[in-house]
């Protein structure tokens, strides 16, 4: 469902009630994502569930410069150092559509065919000038049904990047992703909430998305000089 850009927090509380946990260990209420109040903080203040991340968008994004914005990691740890990242379990694939100027309908058309849960929201640079280019910019988050180590995450994350032509930076072990935020009051913000769909099983090599990611990475490695 493509949701309206700004709604009240009371709607968030009312509508984000129960979630199915059938078919996977992790679910929308599992607190997996370390939340750093500012991107440069060294320790999270708490851990958020996917439902709580969705609520941040439902309640309206924060307004802050990028250096002051809140950030999360797709791995669960008490720090975002390289060592912590490499030793942690990852719980979501996160990618950045920074350069393709996709509309909400085009983002949905990209991810809906995989029939997996995802939550996509626009970044702070959405419809803003970035390196001389004004474009629509989205950040999809695909939750995993089971935790995966960094090596497994790297294959799926790189594969997703190759499939969609998205930013390779998000595949790095320590890479954070920003919570819903805009850089100035009234800046455009939008999101798509499809978190009631089945979570992606990262160990299911027969799943079309997992298979496509693995094949994309394998092909790239085979064709490298």
C-alpha positions as CSV (number, residue, x, y, z in Angstrom):
1,X,0.0,0.0,0.0
2,X,1.4,3.4,-0.9
3,X,0.6,5.6,2.1
4,X,0.0,9.3,2.3
5,X,3.1,11.3,3.3
6,X,2.2,12.6,6.7
7,X,-0.2,11.2,9.3
8,X,-0.5,11.6,13.0
9,X,1.2,9.4,15.6
10,X,-2.2,8.4,17.0
11,X,-2.9,6.7,13.6
12,X,0.4,4.9,13.9
13,X,-0.5,3.5,17.3
14,X,-4.0,2.5,16.1
15,X,-3.0,0.9,12.8
16,X,0.3,-0.9,13.7
17,X,-1.3,-3.5,16.0
18,X,-0.8,-7.2,15.3
19,X,1.5,-8.8,12.9
20,X,1.6,-12.4,11.7
21,X,4.7,-14.4,12.8
22,X,3.7,-17.5,10.8
23,X,6.4,-18.9,8.6
24,X,9.4,-17.1,10.1
25,X,11.3,-16.6,13.3
26,X,11.7,-12.8,13.1
27,X,8.7,-10.6,12.8
28,X,7.6,-6.9,12.7
29,X,7.7,-6.7,16.5
30,X,11.2,-8.1,17.0
31,X,13.5,-5.4,18.1
32,X,16.5,-5.9,15.9
33,X,17.7,-2.5,14.6
34,X,20.1,-0.4,16.7
35,X,18.9,3.2,16.7
36,X,21.5,5.9,17.0
37,X,20.1,9.3,17.8
38,X,22.8,10.9,15.6
39,X,24.6,9.3,12.8
40,X,28.0,9.9,14.5
41,X,27.1,8.5,17.9
42,X,29.1,5.4,18.9
43,X,26.4,3.5,20.7
44,X,22.6,3.0,20.1
45,X,20.1,4.4,22.5
46,X,17.7,1.6,21.9
47,X,16.7,-1.1,19.4
48,X,13.7,-0.7,17.1
49,X,11.4,-3.2,15.6
50,X,10.4,-2.9,12.0
51,X,6.9,-1.8,13.2
52,X,8.6,1.0,15.1
53,X,10.6,2.0,12.1
54,X,7.3,2.2,10.1
55,X,5.8,4.3,12.9
56,X,8.6,6.8,12.5
57,X,7.4,7.4,8.9
58,X,3.8,7.3,9.9
59,X,4.4,10.0,12.5
60,X,6.3,12.2,10.1
61,X,10.0,12.3,9.4
62,X,12.4,14.3,11.7
63,X,13.8,17.6,10.4
64,X,17.5,17.8,10.7
65,X,20.7,18.1,8.7
66,X,22.3,14.8,7.7
67,X,25.0,15.1,10.4
68,X,22.4,15.4,13.1
69,X,19.9,12.8,11.7
70,X,19.2,9.5,13.4
71,X,20.6,6.3,11.9
72,X,20.2,2.5,12.2
73,X,22.1,-0.6,11.1
74,X,20.8,-3.7,9.5
75,X,22.8,-5.8,12.0
76,X,22.2,-6.1,15.7
77,X,25.1,-5.0,17.8
78,X,25.9,-2.5,20.6
79,X,28.3,-0.6,18.3
80,X,28.8,0.1,14.5
81,X,32.5,-0.7,14.4
82,X,33.8,-3.0,11.7
83,X,34.5,-5.7,14.2
84,X,31.0,-5.5,15.7
85,X,29.5,-5.6,12.2
86,X,31.5,-8.6,11.1
87,X,30.6,-10.5,14.2
88,X,26.9,-9.6,14.2
89,X,23.8,-11.1,12.7
90,X,22.1,-9.2,9.9
91,X,18.3,-8.9,9.7
92,X,17.5,-6.9,6.6
93,X,18.6,-5.9,3.2
94,X,18.8,-2.2,2.7
95,X,19.5,-0.4,-0.6
96,X,19.5,3.1,-1.9
97,X,17.8,4.2,-5.1
98,X,19.8,7.4,-5.4
99,X,20.3,7.7,-9.2
100,X,17.2,6.2,-11.0
101,X,14.6,8.9,-10.1
102,X,11.9,6.3,-9.5
103,X,8.3,7.3,-8.6
104,X,6.5,5.5,-5.8
105,X,4.7,3.4,-8.4
106,X,8.0,2.4,-10.0
107,X,9.5,1.4,-6.7
108,X,6.5,-0.7,-6.0
109,X,6.7,-2.3,-9.5
110,X,10.4,-3.1,-8.7
111,X,9.7,-4.9,-5.4
112,X,6.1,-6.2,-5.6
113,X,6.9,-9.0,-8.0
114,X,9.2,-10.7,-5.4
115,X,6.2,-11.1,-3.1
116,X,8.3,-10.3,0.0
117,X,7.8,-7.9,2.9
118,X,9.5,-4.5,2.4
119,X,9.3,-0.9,3.7
120,X,10.5,1.8,1.4
121,X,10.7,5.5,2.3
122,X,12.3,8.5,0.7
123,X,15.7,9.8,1.8
124,X,16.6,13.3,3.0
125,X,17.9,14.1,-0.5
126,X,14.6,13.1,-2.2
127,X,13.7,15.8,-4.8
128,X,16.7,17.8,-3.5
129,X,19.8,19.0,-5.3
130,X,22.5,16.3,-4.8
131,X,25.7,16.9,-6.8
132,X,23.8,19.1,-9.2
133,X,21.0,16.5,-9.7
134,X,17.5,16.8,-8.4
135,X,15.8,13.4,-8.3
136,X,13.4,11.1,-6.5
137,X,15.4,9.0,-4.0
138,X,14.2,5.9,-2.1
139,X,15.5,3.5,0.6
140,X,13.8,0.1,0.6
141,X,14.3,-2.2,3.6
142,X,13.6,-5.9,3.1
143,X,13.4,-7.8,6.4
144,X,14.8,-11.3,6.6
145,X,12.9,-14.3,8.1
146,X,16.1,-15.6,9.7
147,X,19.3,-13.9,10.8
148,X,22.3,-14.2,8.5
149,X,26.0,-13.6,9.0
150,X,27.9,-10.9,7.1
151,X,29.1,-13.2,4.3
152,X,25.6,-14.3,3.6
153,X,24.3,-10.7,3.9
154,X,27.1,-9.5,1.5
155,X,26.0,-11.9,-1.3
156,X,22.4,-10.9,-1.0
157,X,23.1,-7.2,-0.6
158,X,25.5,-7.0,-3.5
159,X,23.1,-9.1,-5.6
160,X,20.2,-6.8,-4.9
161,X,22.4,-3.8,-5.8
162,X,23.4,-5.4,-9.1
163,X,19.8,-6.3,-10.0
164,X,18.5,-2.8,-9.4
165,X,21.6,-0.7,-10.2
166,X,21.5,0.8,-6.7
167,X,24.2,2.3,-4.6
168,X,27.0,-0.2,-3.8
169,X,27.9,1.6,-0.6
170,X,25.0,-0.1,1.3
171,X,26.7,-3.5,0.9
172,X,29.6,-2.5,3.2
173,X,29.7,-4.2,6.6
174,X,29.5,-1.0,8.7
175,X,27.1,0.9,6.5
176,X,24.2,2.6,8.4
177,X,20.9,3.7,7.0
178,X,19.2,6.9,8.0
179,X,15.8,6.9,9.8
180,X,13.0,8.9,8.1
181,X,14.3,12.4,7.9
182,X,14.1,15.6,5.8
183,X,16.6,18.4,5.8
184,X,14.0,21.2,5.9
185,X,10.4,21.7,7.1
186,X,8.0,20.9,4.3
187,X,10.4,18.9,2.1
188,X,8.7,16.1,0.2
189,X,8.5,12.7,2.0
190,X,6.7,9.5,1.1
191,X,6.8,5.8,1.9
192,X,5.4,2.4,0.9
193,X,4.5,-0.1,3.6
194,X,4.3,-3.7,2.5
195,X,5.5,-5.3,5.8
196,X,2.5,-7.6,6.1
197,X,3.9,-9.8,3.3
198,X,6.1,-12.9,3.9
199,X,9.6,-12.2,5.1
200,X,12.4,-13.2,2.8
201,X,14.1,-16.5,3.8
202,X,17.9,-15.8,3.1
203,X,18.6,-19.5,3.2
204,X,16.1,-20.5,0.6
205,X,18.1,-20.7,-2.6
206,X,15.0,-21.5,-4.6
207,X,13.3,-18.3,-3.7
208,X,13.3,-16.1,-6.9
209,X,14.9,-13.1,-5.2
210,X,17.6,-15.1,-3.3
211,X,18.3,-17.0,-6.5
212,X,18.5,-13.8,-8.6
213,X,20.9,-12.2,-6.1
214,X,23.2,-15.2,-6.0
215,X,23.3,-15.5,-9.8
216,X,24.0,-11.7,-10.2
217,X,27.0,-11.9,-7.9
218,X,28.2,-15.2,-9.4
219,X,28.0,-13.7,-12.9
220,X,29.8,-10.6,-11.9
221,X,32.7,-12.6,-10.4
222,X,32.9,-14.8,-13.4
223,X,33.2,-11.8,-15.8
224,X,35.7,-9.8,-13.7
225,X,39.2,-9.8,-15.3
